[in-house]
């Protein structure tokens, strides 16, 4: 995000079923959900909200995007979300190549999405950035190189970001499994072992002191 996320500017947000306050709001209404998120940031006087890796989430009931053909609902989050104001800039964590991008445009989906490819001393890692601004995709080219620390996209507003309160979905993958411009960001319980091995905890890059 261009600055270190710490307890000075960031608060952990809980979107699991353990957070009973989620039952008191209509999360299917994005404006209401947005007010709920940013009220928490305002009360805490923090710029960012963070959390979600392998979190069992209650908020995915708002969209059928997360239902599978087997009726095995996907509700375990494979990335980390950074909730913040729309328009917030996002910077490449390493030297990168644009692997792919597309607008995953449907209610509850990623919206504009960019996937970067990184060569870490011979080991390939991919990073996904979801819920972006649509104009971020306009000038991109597959194979385009980015320098470490280069600004390349922004947190998008709703509804163009997949109709979510503004946030960055940040996810790492060791294997793209043949996907381009998209990758599952949420897993069902039956697929969790597979995807947790492919998708490591992004906090080893972010470095925020998440609570146990």
GIVENDA-V154721 format. One record per residue. N is the residue number from 0. PHI is phi in whole degrees, -180 to 180 (none if undefined). Layout:
BEGIN
n=N phi=PHI
n=N phi=PHI
END
This chain:
BEGIN
n=0 phi=none
n=1 phi=88
n=2 phi=-153
n=3 phi=-68
n=4 phi=-87
n=5 phi=-144
n=6 phi=-64
n=7 phi=-74
n=8 phi=-127
n=9 phi=-136
n=10 phi=-126
n=11 phi=-78
n=12 phi=-115
n=13 phi=-106
n=14 phi=-118
n=15 phi=-87
n=16 phi=-61
n=17 phi=-68
n=18 phi=-87
n=19 phi=-65
n=20 phi=-66
n=21 phi=-67
n=22 phi=-73
n=23 phi=-92
n=24 phi=-126
n=25 phi=-91
n=26 phi=-73
n=27 phi=-74
n=28 phi=-93
n=29 phi=-64
n=30 phi=-63
n=31 phi=-67
n=32 phi=-61
n=33 phi=-60
n=34 phi=-61
n=35 phi=-61
n=36 phi=-64
n=37 phi=-78
n=38 phi=-64
n=39 phi=-66
n=40 phi=-67
n=41 phi=-66
n=42 phi=-62
n=43 phi=-83
n=44 phi=58
n=45 phi=-114
n=46 phi=-84
n=47 phi=-127
n=48 phi=-114
n=49 phi=-142
n=50 phi=150
n=51 phi=119
n=52 phi=-66
n=53 phi=56
n=54 phi=-78
n=55 phi=-75
n=56 phi=-110
n=57 phi=-89
n=58 phi=-79
n=59 phi=-80
n=60 phi=-67
n=61 phi=-75
n=62 phi=-142
n=63 phi=-77
n=64 phi=-54
n=65 phi=-95
n=66 phi=-87
n=67 phi=-104
n=68 phi=-62
n=69 phi=-87
n=70 phi=60
n=71 phi=-99
n=72 phi=-68
n=73 phi=-88
n=74 phi=-146
n=75 phi=-114
n=76 phi=-78
n=77 phi=-100
n=78 phi=-126
n=79 phi=-117
n=80 phi=-100
n=81 phi=-120
n=82 phi=-87
n=83 phi=-165
n=84 phi=-64
n=85 phi=-58
n=86 phi=95
n=87 phi=-62
n=88 phi=-76
n=89 phi=-128
n=90 phi=-120
n=91 phi=-67
n=92 phi=-76
n=93 phi=-142
n=94 phi=-58
n=95 phi=-143
n=96 phi=-127
n=97 phi=-67
n=98 phi=-79
n=99 phi=-171
n=100 phi=-163
n=101 phi=-171
n=102 phi=-96
n=103 phi=-85
n=104 phi=-90
n=105 phi=-159
n=106 phi=-60
n=107 phi=89
n=108 phi=-87
n=109 phi=-71
n=110 phi=65
n=111 phi=-59
n=112 phi=-137
n=113 phi=-126
n=114 phi=-119
n=115 phi=-105
n=116 phi=-116
n=117 phi=-124
n=118 phi=-105
n=119 phi=-101
n=120 phi=53
n=121 phi=94
n=122 phi=-103
n=123 phi=-89
n=124 phi=-128
n=125 phi=-113
n=126 phi=-129
n=127 phi=-112
n=128 phi=-126
n=129 phi=-114
n=130 phi=73
n=131 phi=-95
n=132 phi=-83
n=133 phi=-60
n=134 phi=-68
n=135 phi=-63
n=136 phi=-85
n=137 phi=-63
n=138 phi=-109
n=139 phi=-82
n=140 phi=-137
n=141 phi=-60
n=142 phi=92
n=143 phi=-63
n=144 phi=-93
n=145 phi=-125
n=146 phi=-84
n=147 phi=-57
n=148 phi=86
n=149 phi=-80
n=150 phi=-73
n=151 phi=-137
n=152 phi=-165
n=153 phi=-142
n=154 phi=-65
n=155 phi=-92
n=156 phi=-85
n=157 phi=-84
n=158 phi=-90
n=159 phi=-71
n=160 phi=-90
n=161 phi=95
n=162 phi=68
n=163 phi=-124
n=164 phi=-54
n=165 phi=-56
n=166 phi=-167
n=167 phi=-99
n=168 phi=-91
n=169 phi=-117
n=170 phi=-141
n=171 phi=-112
n=172 phi=-140
n=173 phi=-83
n=174 phi=-145
n=175 phi=-82
n=176 phi=53
n=177 phi=83
n=178 phi=-80
n=179 phi=-135
n=180 phi=72
n=181 phi=-163
n=182 phi=-165
n=183 phi=-55
n=184 phi=-103
n=185 phi=-142
n=186 phi=-119
n=187 phi=-83
n=188 phi=-61
n=189 phi=-70
n=190 phi=-104
n=191 phi=-64
n=192 phi=-59
n=193 phi=-60
n=194 phi=-78
n=195 phi=-69
n=196 phi=-75
n=197 phi=-76
n=198 phi=-112
n=199 phi=-72
n=200 phi=-65
n=201 phi=-65
n=202 phi=-69
n=203 phi=-70
n=204 phi=-98
n=205 phi=-67
n=206 phi=75
n=207 phi=-83
n=208 phi=-82
n=209 phi=-71
n=210 phi=-69
n=211 phi=-70
END
